[in-house]
Amino acid sequence: MLVDGIITGSITNCPGSLLLSAGIVYWSNIIAFSLCYWEFDGGGPGERAAGSAEYPDFLFPQMSDSTAFSPTDVMPLRPWAKLTLMLQAAISLLIALLVVAWAVSTLKS
C-alpha cells in the first residue's frame, strides 16, 4: 500500500506517517528475510541442531579465520541464498528510492 500510494500520488502532505510507514515496511522486510534465512539455512533449525547438515548455506566470520566489521560479513554460499539476498536488497532499495522521490517531489510544492 505504501509503494502504491507513492506511485499513484494518493499520499500527499503527510510526511510523518509516510516515514513511519516506510520504516515499518523496511524493518518488516528485514525481519521477514531474517526468518527466511534462519528457516532455510543448513536445512532448517532441526537439521542444524542435529548436526546432519552437510554444507552450510552461509559462511559466518566465526566459521573462518577472517573478521569483518561490515554489513557484508556473512558470505552466501548457495544460489538460493544469493538470490534472496539480492531480492531483499532490491526491495529495500525500491522503498528508499520511492520515499526519497516522494520527499523531493513535495519540496517543489
SVG drawing of the C-alpha trace seen along z (x, -y; Angstrom):
<svg xmlns="http://www.w3.org/2000/svg" viewBox="-5 -25 47 61">
<polyline fill="none" stroke="black" stroke-width="0.4" points="0.0,0.0 2.9,-2.3 4.5,-1.8 1.1,-2.1 0.3,-5.3 3.6,-6.9 3.4,-5.8 -0.3,-6.8 0.1,-10.1 -2.6,-9.3 -0.2,-10.1 0.1,-13.8 1.2,-16.0 1.7,-13.5 5.5,-13.2 5.3,-11.8 3.0,-9.0 4.9,-8.3 8.2,-8.0 6.7,-5.8 5.1,-3.5 8.4,-3.3 10.2,-2.5 7.7,0.3 7.9,1.7 11.7,1.5 12.0,3.3 9.3,5.9 11.4,6.6 14.5,7.2 12.6,9.4 10.8,11.5 14.0,12.2 15.9,12.9 13.3,15.5 13.5,17.0 17.3,17.3 17.1,18.8 14.4,21.3 16.2,22.5 19.9,22.2 21.5,25.6 18.2,27.4 16.4,25.6 16.9,25.4 16.2,29.1 18.9,30.1 21.4,27.7 20.6,28.8 21.0,32.5 24.3,31.7 23.2,33.5 23.5,30.6 26.4,31.4 27.3,27.9 26.3,24.5 24.4,22.0 26.1,19.0 29.7,18.5 29.8,16.6 33.0,15.0 33.0,17.4 33.3,20.3 36.5,18.9 39.8,17.3 38.8,13.8 37.0,11.0 34.9,8.3 33.3,5.2 30.9,4.5 27.3,5.4 28.8,7.9 30.4,10.1 28.2,13.1 29.0,14.7 26.2,16.5 27.4,19.9 24.4,21.3 22.4,19.9 19.2,19.6 20.9,17.5 22.4,15.2 19.1,14.7 17.2,14.0 19.9,11.5 19.5,9.8 15.7,9.7 16.0,8.3 18.4,5.6 16.1,4.7 13.1,4.3 15.0,2.1 16.4,0.0 12.9,-0.4 11.4,-1.6 14.3,-4.0 14.2,-5.4 10.4,-5.9 10.5,-7.7 13.3,-10.0 11.5,-10.6 8.3,-11.5 10.2,-13.8 11.9,-15.6 8.5,-16.0 7.0,-17.5 9.8,-20.1 8.6,-21.6 5.1,-22.2"/>
</svg>
